[in-house]
């Protein structure tokens, strides 16, 4: 790898690390953890890579990219592909955002359905307490049901 390519790679690693707000130590640890013990990346090694003084090995580059949450090509692509790589990166971020939003929607839907089941169970218990002439129990269950209804309220 030429000096320019090594410097470009180091700059891209630094840019992505700083975008995440991570220290060199954190990235080194995250890459080491991502490798499952295949590599042991020291902070000093990462500093030399970011400065363009040392070329990362293939496995190091793969696990650095994985830790940063970017495709390896985002780090090593030539300059003339920068716009394509950045566009792909933005697309990937958009997909992650959509997945996150869908997960939140599913969680809200699950909670609403679970609250509906709890309401039905509480109403059945209130009816049973009234049938058995247990007014204090019915009153307590009614208070519990109103708490469930307040929890379900979007406001």
C-alpha positions in Angstrom: 0.0 0.0 0.0 1.4 3.4 -1.0 2.0 6.1 1.6 -1.0 8.1 0.3 -3.3 5.1 0.5 -2.0 4.2 4.0 -2.6 7.9 5.1 -6.1 7.9 3.5 -7.0 4.7 5.4 -5.7 6.1 8.7 -7.6 9.3 8.2 -10.8 7.4 7.4 -10.4 5.2 10.5 -9.8 8.4 12.6 -12.9 10.1 11.0 -15.2 7.2 11.8 -13.8 6.8 15.3 -14.3 10.5 16.0 -17.8 10.4 14.5 -18.7 7.8 17.2 -17.0 9.9 19.8 -14.6 7.1 20.7 -11.1 7.3 22.0 -8.3 5.3 20.4 -8.3 3.0 23.4 -12.1 2.3 23.0 -11.7 1.5 19.3 -8.8 -0.8 19.9 -10.7 -2.6 22.6 -13.9 -2.8 20.4 -11.9 -4.2 17.5 -10.2 -6.7 19.7 -13.5 -7.8 21.2 -15.1 -8.0 17.7 -12.4 -10.4 16.6 -13.2 -12.9 19.4 -9.5 -13.0 20.3 -8.1 -13.4 16.8 -6.3 -10.1 17.1 -5.1 -8.0 20.0 -5.0 -4.4 18.8 -3.1 -2.0 21.1 -4.0 1.7 21.3 -0.4 2.6 20.2 -0.7 0.4 17.1 -4.0 2.1 16.2 -2.4 5.5 16.7 0.3 4.6 14.2 -2.3 3.3 11.8 -4.3 6.5 12.0 -1.2 8.6 11.5 -0.5 6.6 8.3 2.8 5.2 9.8 1.6 1.6 9.9 -0.6 -0.4 7.6 -3.1 -2.6 9.3 -3.2 -6.2 8.5 -6.2 -7.7 6.7 -7.8 -9.0 9.9 -7.1 -5.8 11.8 -8.8 -3.8 9.0 -11.8 -6.2 9.0 -12.3 -6.0 12.7 -11.7 -2.2 12.9 -14.4 -1.7 10.2 -16.7 -4.1 12.1 -16.2 -2.3 15.4 -16.8 1.1 13.7 -20.0 -0.3 12.1 -18.9 0.4 8.5 -18.1 -1.7 5.5 -14.4 -2.4 4.9 -14.8 -0.7 1.5 -15.7 2.5 3.3 -12.2 2.5 4.8 -10.1 1.2 1.9 -11.9 2.5 -1.3 -9.9 4.7 -3.6 -10.6 8.5 -3.5 -12.5 8.5 -6.8 -15.1 6.2 -5.2 -15.6 8.5 -2.2 -19.1 9.7 -3.3 -20.2 6.1 -4.0 -18.9 4.9 -0.6 -20.5 7.8 1.3 -23.8 7.2 -0.5 -23.7 3.5 0.4 -22.8 4.5 4.0 -25.8 6.8 4.1 -28.0 4.1 2.7 -26.8 1.7 5.4 -27.4 4.2 8.1 -30.9 4.7 6.6 -31.6 1.0 6.7 -30.4 0.8 10.4 -32.8 3.7 11.2 -35.7 2.0 9.5 -34.9 -1.3 11.4 -34.8 0.7 14.7 -38.1 2.4 14.0 -39.8 -0.9 13.1 -38.5 -2.5 16.3 -39.9 0.4 18.3 -43.2 0.1 16.5 -43.4 -3.6 17.2 -42.5 -3.1 20.9 -45.3 -0.5 21.2 -47.8 -2.8 19.5 -46.8 -5.7 21.8 -47.2 -3.5 24.9 -50.6 -2.3 23.7 -51.8 -5.9 23.1 -50.4 -7.0 26.5 -52.3 -4.1 28.2 -55.5 -5.2 26.5 -55.1 -8.7 27.9 -54.4 -7.3 31.4 -57.5 -5.1 31.1 -59.6 -8.1 30.2 -58.2 -10.1 33.0 -58.8 -7.3 35.5 -62.4 -6.8 34.3 -63.1 -10.5 34.7 -61.6 -10.5 38.3 -63.8 -7.4 39.1 -66.9 -9.1 37.9 -66.0 -12.2 39.9 -65.4 -10.1 43.1 -68.8 -8.4 42.6 -70.5 -11.8 42.0 -68.9 -13.1 45.3 -70.0 -9.9 47.1 -66.4 -8.8 47.8 -66.7 -5.0 47.5 -63.3 -4.1 48.8 -61.6 -6.5 46.4 -63.7 -5.2 43.5 -62.8 -1.6 44.5 -59.1 -2.5 44.7 -59.1 -4.2 41.3 -61.0 -1.2 39.8 -58.1 1.0 41.1 -55.6 -1.3 39.5 -57.5 -1.3 36.3 -57.5 2.5 36.2 -53.7 2.3 36.7 -53.4 0.0 33.7 -55.6 2.4 31.6 -53.4 5.4 32.6 -50.3 3.4 31.7 -51.7 2.7 28.2 -52.5 6.4 27.6 -50.2 8.0 25.1 -50.3 11.3 27.0 
